[in-house]
């Protein structure tokens, strides 16, 4: 499946369509739905040098791709990848560390503030029309 000098990479169909043209310029692509590597014909599987990973990439996946050199996951961490087995075969495993750190911290602070200040209940009270009618009492946030 490898043509010319471009290496072949295995990608999932969930990769953004905006990214695919850039990849096609540099690599031969084999697109696969889900993680069904078992459906690859042996010649196609043998041509794969790199694969993306969304979710699981176990020993069976590694065995199906005999010339694999790289597994790249689009998440933080690689719990779903058999990294120990990959290492024994010399396959590099990458992830995207720290890309979600600030977003997780922001969301945590938002949930904390919403809980302590009861913003969702206050918003419901305002949207119900009580604010416009001047109906304020001690249990206004119990709505």
N, C-alpha and C positions, 0 to 999 in steps of 0.2 A: 504493500500500500504506500510505501514511501517513494516519492518521486523526486528526482533531482537531489539536491543536497539539503533540503529542508527536513528537519526531524518531524516525526509524527507525534501529536499529542492527543490524548483522549479527553474530551470535555463533555460535560453534562449539558443538556439542552437548556438548563436554567441559567446559563451564563447570559448576560445582557447582550442583546443584538448589537448594541453600540460597540462592544468589545470585539466581537467576532471578526470584523474586517481587518482589524489590526493583527489579530492572531493569524488570519489567513495569509497575510503578507509575509509572515515569518515561518509559519509551520503548516504542515499538512494536518488537517483536523479530522478526527473521527468523532462525530457527535453521537452520544448515547443517551437514551431516555432512562432516567432514574439511575440505578447502579447496576444494570443488567449486563455486566461484563461477560457473563456466560454465553451471551448470544453472539459475541464476536467470533468470526471465523479465525482459525489458527494463524493464517498469514497476516491478518489485520492485527491480531493480538501481539504477534511477534514484532511488528513494526513500531509499536507504541514505546516511546522513550520517556514520556511524562504523562501524568494524569492529574486532573483536578479531583477533589474529593469534597462531596457535600454529604456528610453523615458518615457512613461506615466504609472502611476499606480494610478488609480482613485478609487472612492468609490465603484464602481461596482466590481473592482478587490478585494478590501478588503472584500466585502460581500460574494464573491465566496469562500474565504479562511477563514473559521471561526476560525481556530486554529493558525493563522499566528502570529508570535512573532517578526519577523525581516524582514525589506525590505532593501536591500543593493543595492545602485546604483553605477555604475561604472563611474560616471561623477562628475564634480564639481557642487555642489548645488543639490537641489532636487525640482526644480520648477514643474516638471511633476508628482510629487507624492502628493497625498492628505494627507500631513503631519498632518494637524489638525485632520482629521478624524482618521488617524492612531493613533495619541496620545490619542484620546478619547477611543480607544480600547486597549491601552497599547502596541501597536506595535512600536518597535524601528525602526527609520529610520536613515540610515547611508549613507554617501557619501565619496568621496575621495578628501578632501580639500587640496589645495596647490600643487597638483601633476602636474599641468600645468603652474604654475606661472612663472617659469624660462623660459619655452618654449615660452610662450606668449610674455614675455619681449624680448627674443631673436628675435622672428619673427618680433615684432614691430620695433626693432632697425634695422633689416635687411631691412624692407620695407622703413623705414625712410632714411637710407643711400642710398639704391637703388634709391629712388626718388630724393634726393638732389644731389647726384653725377651722376645720370643718367647712372648707370652701365649697365642696359639692352641695352640701345642704344649704349653705347661704345662697348659692347661685339658684338653687331650686326655689328658695323663698322669694328671691328677687323676681325670677321669671314667672312665678305664680301671680304676680301683681300686687303683693302685699306692700312692697316698697313704695309704689306710687300712691297707695292709699294711706300711707303713714301708719300702718299697723305694726308697731314695734312693741314687743313685750319680751319678757325674760326667756320664754321658750320659743322664740322665733326660729331658732335653728333646729328645732325638733321635727321640722317638716320632712 
